[in-house]
């Protein structure tokens, strides 16, 4: 099992405002609202965390890519693919 750096393992009750038609359709389909909301929020939080990391490290990423483009990959002669 992989470690989820976002998950605390604890639950907290919250109030959400969700379109009543969406709720009705989800319930009719047997969808667990809490699990589905949590999964969607986990995905959105991870995407934002990744976007922010890339933004914060953009200069380093660009410099690293330029170095590799100029010099090639270190240890490339040992690659098996």
PDB file of N, CA, C and O in Angstrom:
ATOM      1  N   UNK A   1       0.833  -1.169   0.000  1.00  0.00           N
ATOM      2  CA  UNK A   1       0.000   0.000   0.000  1.00  0.00           C
ATOM      3  C   UNK A   1       0.888   1.246   0.000  1.00  0.00           C
ATOM      4  O   UNK A   1       1.876   1.307   0.732  1.00  0.00           O
ATOM      5  N   UNK A   2       0.539   2.228  -0.813  1.00  0.00           N
ATOM      6  CA  UNK A   2       1.323   3.445  -0.933  1.00  0.00           C
ATOM      7  C   UNK A   2       0.917   4.449   0.138  1.00  0.00           C
ATOM      8  O   UNK A   2      -0.250   4.537   0.521  1.00  0.00           O
ATOM      9  N   UNK A   3       1.894   5.194   0.607  1.00  0.00           N
ATOM     10  CA  UNK A   3       1.639   6.255   1.574  1.00  0.00           C
ATOM     11  C   UNK A   3       0.956   7.431   0.878  1.00  0.00           C
ATOM     12  O   UNK A   3       1.402   7.875  -0.180  1.00  0.00           O
ATOM     13  N   UNK A   4      -0.110   7.924   1.466  1.00  0.00           N
ATOM     14  CA  UNK A   4      -0.814   9.088   0.945  1.00  0.00           C
ATOM     15  C   UNK A   4      -0.414  10.286   1.800  1.00  0.00           C
ATOM     16  O   UNK A   4      -0.853  10.389   2.945  1.00  0.00           O
ATOM     17  N   UNK A   5       0.417  11.204   1.269  1.00  0.00           N
ATOM     18  CA  UNK A   5       0.898  12.320   2.085  1.00  0.00           C
ATOM     19  C   UNK A   5      -0.198  13.313   2.456  1.00  0.00           C
ATOM     20  O   UNK A   5       0.010  14.151   3.332  1.00  0.00           O
ATOM     21  N   UNK A   6      -1.344  13.239   1.817  1.00  0.00           N
ATOM     22  CA  UNK A   6      -2.443  14.157   2.102  1.00  0.00           C
ATOM     23  C   UNK A   6      -3.330  13.613   3.215  1.00  0.00           C
ATOM     24  O   UNK A   6      -3.851  14.381   4.023  1.00  0.00           O
ATOM     25  N   UNK A   7      -3.500  12.321   3.262  1.00  0.00           N
ATOM     26  CA  UNK A   7      -4.438  11.693   4.191  1.00  0.00           C
ATOM     27  C   UNK A   7      -3.935  11.729   5.629  1.00  0.00           C
ATOM     28  O   UNK A   7      -2.761  11.474   5.895  1.00  0.00           O
ATOM     29  N   UNK A   8      -4.850  12.051   6.561  1.00  0.00           N
ATOM     30  CA  UNK A   8      -4.509  12.042   7.982  1.00  0.00           C
ATOM     31  C   UNK A   8      -5.036  10.784   8.663  1.00  0.00           C
ATOM     32  O   UNK A   8      -4.586  10.427   9.751  1.00  0.00           O
ATOM     33  N   UNK A   9      -5.990  10.114   8.023  1.00  0.00           N
ATOM     34  CA  UNK A   9      -6.617   8.943   8.622  1.00  0.00           C
ATOM     35  C   UNK A   9      -7.781   9.296   9.531  1.00  0.00           C
ATOM     36  O   UNK A   9      -8.490   8.411  10.008  1.00  0.00           O
ATOM     37  N   UNK A  10      -7.982  10.585   9.772  1.00  0.00           N
ATOM     38  CA  UNK A  10      -9.076  11.041  10.627  1.00  0.00           C
ATOM     39  C   UNK A  10     -10.211  11.564   9.757  1.00  0.00           C
ATOM     40  O   UNK A  10      -9.985  11.947   8.609  1.00  0.00           O
ATOM     41  N   UNK A  11     -11.403  11.584  10.283  1.00  0.00           N
ATOM     42  CA  UNK A  11     -12.571  12.087   9.569  1.00  0.00           C
ATOM     43  C   UNK A  11     -13.084  13.344  10.259  1.00  0.00           C
ATOM     44  O   UNK A  11     -13.011  13.465  11.482  1.00  0.00           O
ATOM     45  N   UNK A  12     -13.602  14.275   9.466  1.00  0.00           N
ATOM     46  CA  UNK A  12     -14.178  15.505   9.986  1.00  0.00           C
ATOM     47  C   UNK A  12     -15.463  15.784   9.221  1.00  0.00           C
ATOM     48  O   UNK A  12     -15.469  15.796   7.990  1.00  0.00           O
ATOM     49  N   UNK A  13     -16.536  16.007   9.942  1.00  0.00           N
ATOM     50  CA  UNK A  13     -17.811  16.349   9.316  1.00  0.00           C
ATOM     51  C   UNK A  13     -17.736  17.774   8.776  1.00  0.00           C
ATOM     52  O   UNK A  13     -17.261  18.680   9.461  1.00  0.00           O
ATOM     53  N   UNK A  14     -18.206  17.966   7.551  1.00  0.00           N
ATOM     54  CA  UNK A  14     -18.243  19.288   6.924  1.00  0.00           C
ATOM     55  C   UNK A  14     -19.588  19.479   6.244  1.00  0.00           C
ATOM     56  O   UNK A  14     -20.292  18.512   5.954  1.00  0.00           O
ATOM     57  N   UNK A  15     -19.934  20.712   5.997  1.00  0.00           N
ATOM     58  CA  UNK A  15     -21.155  21.019   5.250  1.00  0.00           C
ATOM     59  C   UNK A  15     -20.766  21.402   3.840  1.00  0.00           C
ATOM     60  O   UNK A  15     -19.856  22.206   3.636  1.00  0.00           O
ATOM     61  N   UNK A  16     -21.456  20.827   2.862  1.00  0.00           N
ATOM     62  CA  UNK A  16     -21.222  21.143   1.459  1.00  0.00           C
ATOM     63  C   UNK A  16     -22.538  21.548   0.823  1.00  0.00           C
ATOM     64  O   UNK A  16     -23.596  21.041   1.196  1.00  0.00           O
ATOM     65  N   UNK A  17     -22.476  22.450  -0.124  1.00  0.00           N
ATOM     66  CA  UNK A  17     -23.651  22.799  -0.927  1.00  0.00           C
ATOM     67  C   UNK A  17     -23.430  22.212  -2.313  1.00  0.00           C
ATOM     68  O   UNK A  17     -22.538  22.636  -3.049  1.00  0.00           O
ATOM     69  N   UNK A  18     -24.254  21.230  -2.657  1.00  0.00           N
ATOM     70  CA  UNK A  18     -24.125  20.535  -3.938  1.00  0.00           C
ATOM     71  C   UNK A  18     -25.495  20.540  -4.601  1.00  0.00           C
ATOM     72  O   UNK A  18     -26.518  20.369  -3.938  1.00  0.00           O
ATOM     73  N   UNK A  19     -25.505  20.732  -5.883  1.00  0.00           N
ATOM     74  CA  UNK A  19     -26.748  20.762  -6.645  1.00  0.00           C
ATOM     75  C   UNK A  19     -27.616  19.545  -6.301  1.00  0.00           C
ATOM     76  O   UNK A  19     -27.136  18.411  -6.309  1.00  0.00           O
ATOM     77  N   UNK A  20     -28.882  19.789  -6.003  1.00  0.00           N
ATOM     78  CA  UNK A  20     -29.769  18.704  -5.571  1.00  0.00           C
ATOM     79  C   UNK A  20     -29.964  17.645  -6.649  1.00  0.00           C
ATOM     80  O   UNK A  20     -30.140  16.469  -6.329  1.00  0.00           O
ATOM     81  N   UNK A  21     -29.937  18.034  -7.907  1.00  0.00           N
ATOM     82  CA  UNK A  21     -30.049  17.055  -8.992  1.00  0.00           C
ATOM     83  C   UNK A  21     -28.850  16.119  -9.033  1.00  0.00           C
ATOM     84  O   UNK A  21     -28.988  14.927  -9.305  1.00  0.00           O
ATOM     85  N   UNK A  22     -27.679  16.669  -8.762  1.00  0.00           N
ATOM     86  CA  UNK A  22     -26.465  15.857  -8.733  1.00  0.00           C
ATOM     87  C   UNK A  22     -26.536  14.867  -7.573  1.00  0.00           C
ATOM     88  O   UNK A  22     -26.196  13.693  -7.725  1.00  0.00           O
ATOM     89  N   UNK A  23     -26.977  15.347  -6.423  1.00  0.00           N
ATOM     90  CA  UNK A  23     -27.114  14.467  -5.250  1.00  0.00           C
ATOM     91  C   UNK A  23     -28.099  13.348  -5.529  1.00  0.00           C
ATOM     92  O   UNK A  23     -27.823  12.187  -5.230  1.00  0.00           O
ATOM     93  N   UNK A  24     -29.255  13.690  -6.105  1.00  0.00           N
ATOM     94  CA  UNK A  24     -30.281  12.680  -6.396  1.00  0.00           C
ATOM     95  C   UNK A  24     -29.754  11.628  -7.365  1.00  0.00           C
ATOM     96  O   UNK A  24     -29.968  10.432  -7.167  1.00  0.00           O
ATOM     97  N   UNK A  25     -29.068  12.074  -8.406  1.00  0.00           N
ATOM     98  CA  UNK A  25     -28.533  11.130  -9.393  1.00  0.00           C
ATOM     99  C   UNK A  25     -27.480  10.232  -8.771  1.00  0.00           C
ATOM    100  O   UNK A  25     -27.442   9.034  -9.051  1.00  0.00           O
ATOM    101  N   UNK A  26     -26.617  10.802  -7.923  1.00  0.00           N
ATOM    102  CA  UNK A  26     -25.573  10.012  -7.271  1.00  0.00           C
ATOM    103  C   UNK A  26     -26.188   8.975  -6.339  1.00  0.00           C
ATOM    104  O   UNK A  26     -25.770   7.817  -6.332  1.00  0.00           O
ATOM    105  N   UNK A  27     -27.173   9.384  -5.558  1.00  0.00           N
ATOM    106  CA  UNK A  27     -27.824   8.441  -4.644  1.00  0.00           C
ATOM    107  C   UNK A  27     -28.543   7.338  -5.412  1.00  0.00           C
ATOM    108  O   UNK A  27     -28.491   6.169  -5.028  1.00  0.00           O
ATOM    109  N   UNK A  28     -29.212   7.713  -6.496  1.00  0.00           N
ATOM    110  CA  UNK A  28     -29.914   6.728  -7.326  1.00  0.00           C
ATOM    111  C   UNK A  28     -28.922   5.709  -7.898  1.00  0.00           C
ATOM    112  O   UNK A  28     -29.251   4.534  -8.056  1.00  0.00           O
ATOM    113  N   UNK A  29     -27.717   6.168  -8.203  1.00  0.00           N
ATOM    114  CA  UNK A  29     -26.693   5.288  -8.765  1.00  0.00           C
ATOM    115  C   UNK A  29     -25.948   4.513  -7.682  1.00  0.00           C
ATOM    116  O   UNK A  29     -25.101   3.676  -7.994  1.00  0.00           O
ATOM    117  N   UNK A  30     -26.256   4.783  -6.408  1.00  0.00           N
ATOM    118  CA  UNK A  30     -25.595   4.070  -5.323  1.00  0.00           C
ATOM    119  C   UNK A  30     -24.188   4.558  -5.036  1.00  0.00           C
ATOM    120  O   UNK A  30     -23.364   3.822  -4.493  1.00  0.00           O
ATOM    121  N   UNK A  31     -23.917   5.799  -5.403  1.00  0.00           N
ATOM    122  CA  UNK A  31     -22.580   6.364  -5.199  1.00  0.00           C
ATOM    123  C   UNK A  31     -22.454   6.866  -3.772  1.00  0.00           C
ATOM    124  O   UNK A  31     -23.341   7.557  -3.272  1.00  0.00           O
ATOM    125  N   UNK A  32     -21.356   6.521  -3.116  1.00  0.00           N
ATOM    126  CA  UNK A  32     -21.071   6.997  -1.775  1.00  0.00           C
ATOM    127  C   UNK A  32     -20.561   8.428  -1.887  1.00  0.00           C
ATOM    128  O   UNK A  32     -19.467   8.663  -2.399  1.00  0.00           O
ATOM    129  N   UNK A  33     -21.358   9.386  -1.408  1.00  0.00           N
ATOM    130  CA  UNK A  33     -21.022  10.797  -1.566  1.00  0.00           C
ATOM    131  C   UNK A  33     -19.729  11.169  -0.850  1.00  0.00           C
ATOM    132  O   UNK A  33     -18.895  11.881  -1.409  1.00  0.00           O
ATOM    133  N   UNK A  34     -19.556  10.698   0.370  1.00  0.00           N
ATOM    134  CA  UNK A  34     -18.355  11.046   1.139  1.00  0.00           C
ATOM    135  C   UNK A  34     -17.096  10.536   0.453  1.00  0.00           C
ATOM    136  O   UNK A  34     -16.126  11.278   0.298  1.00  0.00           O
ATOM    137  N   UNK A  35     -17.109   9.277   0.044  1.00  0.00           N
ATOM    138  CA  UNK A  35     -15.925   8.701  -0.606  1.00  0.00           C
ATOM    139  C   UNK A  35     -15.619   9.396  -1.925  1.00  0.00           C
ATOM    140  O   UNK A  35     -14.459   9.653  -2.247  1.00  0.00           O
ATOM    141  N   UNK A  36     -16.666   9.698  -2.683  1.00  0.00           N
ATOM    142  CA  UNK A  36     -16.474  10.338  -3.982  1.00  0.00           C
ATOM    143  C   UNK A  36     -15.956  11.756  -3.826  1.00  0.00           C
ATOM    144  O   UNK A  36     -15.045  12.166  -4.546  1.00  0.00           O
ATOM    145  N   UNK A  37     -16.524  12.511  -2.895  1.00  0.00           N
ATOM    146  CA  UNK A  37     -16.037  13.875  -2.642  1.00  0.00           C
ATOM    147  C   UNK A  37     -14.594  13.856  -2.153  1.00  0.00           C
ATOM    148  O   UNK A  37     -13.770  14.656  -2.597  1.00  0.00           O
ATOM    149  N   UNK A  38     -14.293  12.938  -1.238  1.00  0.00           N
ATOM    150  CA  UNK A  38     -12.935  12.850  -0.714  1.00  0.00           C
ATOM    151  C   UNK A  38     -11.943  12.515  -1.819  1.00  0.00           C
ATOM    152  O   UNK A  38     -10.864  13.105  -1.884  1.00  0.00           O
ATOM    153  N   UNK A  39     -12.298  11.577  -2.686  1.00  0.00           N
ATOM    154  CA  UNK A  39     -11.399  11.200  -3.780  1.00  0.00           C
ATOM    155  C   UNK A  39     -11.190  12.370  -4.734  1.00  0.00           C
ATOM    156  O   UNK A  39     -10.070  12.614  -5.183  1.00  0.00           O
ATOM    157  N   UNK A  40     -12.269  13.098  -5.046  1.00  0.00           N
ATOM    158  CA  UNK A  40     -12.142  14.244  -5.953  1.00  0.00           C
ATOM    159  C   UNK A  40     -11.295  15.342  -5.325  1.00  0.00           C
ATOM    160  O   UNK A  40     -10.468  15.948  -6.006  1.00  0.00           O
ATOM    161  N   UNK A  41     -11.490  15.607  -4.035  1.00  0.00           N
ATOM    162  CA  UNK A  41     -10.693  16.625  -3.354  1.00  0.00           C
ATOM    163  C   UNK A  41      -9.235  16.206  -3.240  1.00  0.00           C
ATOM    164  O   UNK A  41      -8.342  17.045  -3.358  1.00  0.00           O
ATOM    165  N   UNK A  42      -8.982  14.926  -3.013  1.00  0.00           N
ATOM    166  CA  UNK A  42      -7.603  14.423  -2.955  1.00  0.00           C
ATOM    167  C   UNK A  42      -6.912  14.641  -4.298  1.00  0.00           C
ATOM    168  O   UNK A  42      -5.770  15.098  -4.349  1.00  0.00           O
ATOM    169  N   UNK A  43      -7.613  14.310  -5.387  1.00  0.00           N
ATOM    170  CA  UNK A  43      -7.061  14.485  -6.728  1.00  0.00           C
ATOM    171  C   UNK A  43      -6.782  15.953  -7.022  1.00  0.00           C
ATOM    172  O   UNK A  43      -5.724  16.297  -7.550  1.00  0.00           O
ATOM    173  N   UNK A  44      -7.741  16.824  -6.675  1.00  0.00           N
ATOM    174  CA  UNK A  44      -7.570  18.258  -6.923  1.00  0.00           C
ATOM    175  C   UNK A  44      -6.426  18.828  -6.080  1.00  0.00           C
ATOM    176  O   UNK A  44      -5.639  19.636  -6.574  1.00  0.00           O
ATOM    177  N   UNK A  45      -6.331  18.415  -4.815  1.00  0.00           N
ATOM    178  CA  UNK A  45      -5.267  18.911  -3.944  1.00  0.00           C
ATOM    179  C   UNK A  45      -3.904  18.458  -4.451  1.00  0.00           C
ATOM    180  O   UNK A  45      -2.953  19.240  -4.442  1.00  0.00           O
ATOM    181  N   UNK A  46      -3.794  17.203  -4.894  1.00  0.00           N
ATOM    182  CA  UNK A  46      -2.524  16.700  -5.419  1.00  0.00           C
ATOM    183  C   UNK A  46      -2.141  17.450  -6.692  1.00  0.00           C
ATOM    184  O   UNK A  46      -0.980  17.820  -6.868  1.00  0.00           O
ATOM    185  N   UNK A  47      -3.110  17.675  -7.580  1.00  0.00           N
ATOM    186  CA  UNK A  47      -2.822  18.400  -8.821  1.00  0.00           C
ATOM    187  C   UNK A  47      -2.339  19.813  -8.520  1.00  0.00           C
ATOM    188  O   UNK A  47      -1.401  20.293  -9.157  1.00  0.00           O
ATOM    189  N   UNK A  48      -2.968  20.482  -7.560  1.00  0.00           N
ATOM    190  CA  UNK A  48      -2.548  21.843  -7.206  1.00  0.00           C
ATOM    191  C   UNK A  48      -1.175  21.835  -6.540  1.00  0.00           C
ATOM    192  O   UNK A  48      -0.349  22.709  -6.807  1.00  0.00           O
ATOM    193  N   UNK A  49      -0.930  20.857  -5.680  1.00  0.00           N
ATOM    194  CA  UNK A  49       0.385  20.737  -5.038  1.00  0.00           C
ATOM    195  C   UNK A  49       1.465  20.506  -6.096  1.00  0.00           C
ATOM    196  O   UNK A  49       2.533  21.114  -6.021  1.00  0.00           O
ATOM    197  N   UNK A  50       1.207  19.644  -7.074  1.00  0.00           N
ATOM    198  CA  UNK A  50       2.169  19.385  -8.147  1.00  0.00           C
ATOM    199  C   UNK A  50       2.384  20.628  -9.009  1.00  0.00           C
ATOM    200  O   UNK A  50       3.516  20.935  -9.383  1.00  0.00           O
ATOM    201  N   UNK A  51       1.295  21.350  -9.329  1.00  0.00           N
ATOM    202  CA  UNK A  51       1.401  22.565 -10.131  1.00  0.00           C
ATOM    203  C   UNK A  51       2.240  23.617  -9.393  1.00  0.00           C
ATOM    204  O   UNK A  51       3.096  24.269  -9.990  1.00  0.00           O
ATOM    205  N   UNK A  52       1.983  23.769  -8.102  1.00  0.00           N
ATOM    206  CA  UNK A  52       2.716  24.751  -7.309  1.00  0.00           C
ATOM    207  C   UNK A  52       4.198  24.384  -7.215  1.00  0.00           C
ATOM    208  O   UNK A  52       5.058  25.261  -7.287  1.00  0.00           O
ATOM    209  N   UNK A  53       4.504  23.079  -7.052  1.00  0.00           N
ATOM    210  CA  UNK A  53       5.896  22.642  -6.985  1.00  0.00           C
ATOM    211  C   UNK A  53       6.604  22.967  -8.301  1.00  0.00           C
ATOM    212  O   UNK A  53       7.726  23.474  -8.300  1.00  0.00           O
ATOM    213  N   UNK A  54       5.940  22.669  -9.428  1.00  0.00           N
ATOM    214  CA  UNK A  54       6.547  22.943 -10.731  1.00  0.00           C
ATOM    215  C   UNK A  54       6.776  24.448 -10.917  1.00  0.00           C
ATOM    216  O   UNK A  54       7.796  24.862 -11.468  1.00  0.00           O
ATOM    217  N   UNK A  55       5.828  25.251 -10.459  1.00  0.00           N
ATOM    218  CA  UNK A  55       5.982  26.706 -10.557  1.00  0.00           C
ATOM    219  C   UNK A  55       7.130  27.191  -9.673  1.00  0.00           C
ATOM    220  O   UNK A  55       7.950  27.999 -10.108  1.00  0.00           O
ATOM    221  N   UNK A  56       7.190  26.704  -8.444  1.00  0.00           N
ATOM    222  CA  UNK A  56       8.244  27.110  -7.514  1.00  0.00           C
ATOM    223  C   UNK A  56       9.624  26.683  -7.980  1.00  0.00           C
ATOM    224  O   UNK A  56      10.616  27.333  -7.648  1.00  0.00           O
ATOM    225  N   UNK A  57       9.704  25.602  -8.744  1.00  0.00           N
ATOM    226  CA  UNK A  57      10.990  25.046  -9.184  1.00  0.00           C
ATOM    227  C   UNK A  57      11.229  25.212 -10.683  1.00  0.00           C
ATOM    228  O   UNK A  57      12.093  24.545 -11.251  1.00  0.00           O
ATOM    229  N   UNK A  58      10.465  26.099 -11.325  1.00  0.00           N
ATOM    230  CA  UNK A  58      10.535  26.280 -12.773  1.00  0.00           C
ATOM    231  C   UNK A  58      11.949  26.627 -13.241  1.00  0.00           C
ATOM    232  O   UNK A  58      12.435  26.055 -14.217  1.00  0.00           O
ATOM    233  N   UNK A  59      12.610  27.556 -12.557  1.00  0.00           N
ATOM    234  CA  UNK A  59      13.953  27.958 -12.982  1.00  0.00           C
ATOM    235  C   UNK A  59      14.933  26.792 -12.921  1.00  0.00           C
ATOM    236  O   UNK A  59      15.734  26.605 -13.836  1.00  0.00           O
ATOM    237  N   UNK A  60      14.874  26.009 -11.849  1.00  0.00           N
ATOM    238  CA  UNK A  60      15.769  24.856 -11.728  1.00  0.00           C
ATOM    239  C   UNK A  60      15.465  23.829 -12.823  1.00  0.00           C
ATOM    240  O   UNK A  60      16.383  23.280 -13.432  1.00  0.00           O
ATOM    241  N   UNK A  61      14.181  23.571 -13.073  1.00  0.00           N
ATOM    242  CA  UNK A  61      13.793  22.599 -14.103  1.00  0.00           C
ATOM    243  C   UNK A  61      14.313  23.035 -15.465  1.00  0.00           C
ATOM    244  O   UNK A  61      14.867  22.228 -16.212  1.00  0.00           O
ATOM    245  N   UNK A  62      14.134  24.318 -15.788  1.00  0.00           N
ATOM    246  CA  UNK A  62      14.608  24.827 -17.078  1.00  0.00           C
ATOM    247  C   UNK A  62      16.127  24.744 -17.178  1.00  0.00           C
ATOM    248  O   UNK A  62      16.655  24.362 -18.222  1.00  0.00           O
ATOM    249  N   UNK A  63      16.831  25.093 -16.112  1.00  0.00           N
ATOM    250  CA  UNK A  63      18.299  25.014 -16.121  1.00  0.00           C
ATOM    251  C   UNK A  63      18.764  23.570 -16.263  1.00  0.00           C
ATOM    252  O   UNK A  63      19.707  23.288 -17.002  1.00  0.00           O
ATOM    253  N   UNK A  64      18.110  22.668 -15.564  1.00  0.00           N
ATOM    254  CA  UNK A  64      18.477  21.255 -15.655  1.00  0.00           C
ATOM    255  C   UNK A  64      18.231  20.719 -17.064  1.00  0.00           C
ATOM    256  O   UNK A  64      19.072  20.013 -17.619  1.00  0.00           O
ATOM    257  N   UNK A  65      17.085  21.054 -17.637  1.00  0.00           N
ATOM    258  CA  UNK A  65      16.777  20.600 -18.991  1.00  0.00           C
ATOM    259  C   UNK A  65      17.774  21.160 -20.001  1.00  0.00           C
ATOM    260  O   UNK A  65      18.183  20.453 -20.922  1.00  0.00           O
ATOM    261  N   UNK A  66      18.170  22.426 -19.835  1.00  0.00           N
ATOM    262  CA  UNK A  66      19.153  23.030 -20.740  1.00  0.00           C
ATOM    263  C   UNK A  66      20.498  22.326 -20.609  1.00  0.00           C
ATOM    264  O   UNK A  66      21.174  22.085 -21.609  1.00  0.00           O
ATOM    265  N   UNK A  67      20.894  21.990 -19.364  1.00  0.00           N
ATOM    266  CA  UNK A  67      22.163  21.296 -19.162  1.00  0.00           C
ATOM    267  C   UNK A  67      22.151  19.929 -19.834  1.00  0.00           C
ATOM    268  O   UNK A  67      23.119  19.551 -20.495  1.00  0.00           O
ATOM    269  N   UNK A  68      21.059  19.188 -19.669  1.00  0.00           N
ATOM    270  CA  UNK A  68      20.955  17.856 -20.278  1.00  0.00           C
ATOM    271  C   UNK A  68      20.948  17.974 -21.798  1.00  0.00           C
ATOM    272  O   UNK A  68      21.559  17.157 -22.487  1.00  0.00           O
ATOM    273  N   UNK A  69      20.261  18.984 -22.325  1.00  0.00           N
ATOM    274  CA  UNK A  69      20.234  19.174 -23.776  1.00  0.00           C
ATOM    275  C   UNK A  69      21.633  19.459 -24.315  1.00  0.00           C
ATOM    276  O   UNK A  69      21.996  18.989 -25.393  1.00  0.00           O
ATOM    277  N   UNK A  70      22.412  20.229 -23.563  1.00  0.00           N
ATOM    278  CA  UNK A  70      23.766  20.581 -23.995  1.00  0.00           C
ATOM    279  C   UNK A  70      24.748  19.433 -23.786  1.00  0.00           C
ATOM    280  O   UNK A  70      25.588  19.177 -24.648  1.00  0.00           O
ATOM    281  N   UNK A  71      24.654  18.736 -22.647  1.00  0.00           N
ATOM    282  CA  UNK A  71      25.659  17.751 -22.258  1.00  0.00           C
ATOM    283  C   UNK A  71      25.216  16.297 -22.377  1.00  0.00           C
ATOM    284  O   UNK A  71      26.046  15.391 -22.289  1.00  0.00           O
ATOM    285  N   UNK A  72      23.945  16.066 -22.572  1.00  0.00           N
ATOM    286  CA  UNK A  72      23.438  14.701 -22.594  1.00  0.00           C
ATOM    287  C   UNK A  72      23.191  14.193 -21.179  1.00  0.00           C
ATOM    288  O   UNK A  72      23.551  14.849 -20.202  1.00  0.00           O
ATOM    289  N   UNK A  73      22.586  13.040 -21.082  1.00  0.00           N
ATOM    290  CA  UNK A  73      22.287  12.463 -19.773  1.00  0.00           C
ATOM    291  C   UNK A  73      23.538  11.884 -19.136  1.00  0.00           C
ATOM    292  O   UNK A  73      24.310  11.187 -19.795  1.00  0.00           O
ATOM    293  N   UNK A  74      23.742  12.172 -17.851  1.00  0.00           N
ATOM    294  CA  UNK A  74      24.868  11.537 -17.162  1.00  0.00           C
ATOM    295  C   UNK A  74      24.667  10.013 -17.158  1.00  0.00           C
ATOM    296  O   UNK A  74      23.540   9.539 -17.021  1.00  0.00           O
ATOM    297  N   UNK A  75      25.715   9.278 -17.303  1.00  0.00           N
ATOM    298  CA  UNK A  75      25.683   7.810 -17.290  1.00  0.00           C
ATOM    299  C   UNK A  75      24.855   7.210 -18.430  1.00  0.00           C
ATOM    300  O   UNK A  75      24.434   6.056 -18.349  1.00  0.00           O
ATOM    301  N   UNK A  76      24.620   7.989 -19.491  1.00  0.00           N
ATOM    302  CA  UNK A  76      23.796   7.508 -20.593  1.00  0.00           C
ATOM    303  C   UNK A  76      24.371   6.253 -21.240  1.00  0.00           C
ATOM    304  O   UNK A  76      23.623   5.425 -21.758  1.00  0.00           O
ATOM    305  N   UNK A  77      25.693   6.106 -21.215  1.00  0.00           N
ATOM    306  CA  UNK A  77      26.306   4.938 -21.839  1.00  0.00           C
ATOM    307  C   UNK A  77      25.951   3.644 -21.127  1.00  0.00           C
ATOM    308  O   UNK A  77      26.152   2.563 -21.680  1.00  0.00           O
ATOM    309  N   UNK A  78      25.426   3.732 -19.910  1.00  0.00           N
ATOM    310  CA  UNK A  78      25.050   2.536 -19.161  1.00  0.00           C
ATOM    311  C   UNK A  78      23.571   2.174 -19.304  1.00  0.00           C
ATOM    312  O   UNK A  78      23.125   1.164 -18.761  1.00  0.00           O
ATOM    313  N   UNK A  79      22.822   2.983 -20.024  1.00  0.00           N
ATOM    314  CA  UNK A  79      21.381   2.729 -20.190  1.00  0.00           C
ATOM    315  C   UNK A  79      21.159   1.475 -21.013  1.00  0.00           C
ATOM    316  O   UNK A  79      21.896   1.203 -21.961  1.00  0.00           O
ATOM    317  N   UNK A  80      20.158   0.728 -20.651  1.00  0.00           N
ATOM    318  CA  UNK A  80      19.850  -0.505 -21.373  1.00  0.00           C
ATOM    319  C   UNK A  80      18.684  -0.319 -22.344  1.00  0.00           C
ATOM    320  O   UNK A  80      18.234  -1.291 -22.951  1.00  0.00           O
ATOM    321  N   UNK A  81      18.197   0.885 -22.498  1.00  0.00           N
ATOM    322  CA  UNK A  81      17.081   1.150 -23.414  1.00  0.00           C
ATOM    323  C   UNK A  81      17.381   2.344 -24.269  1.00  0.00           C
ATOM    324  O   UNK A  81      16.561   2.726 -25.104  1.00  0.00           O
TER     325      UNK A  81
END
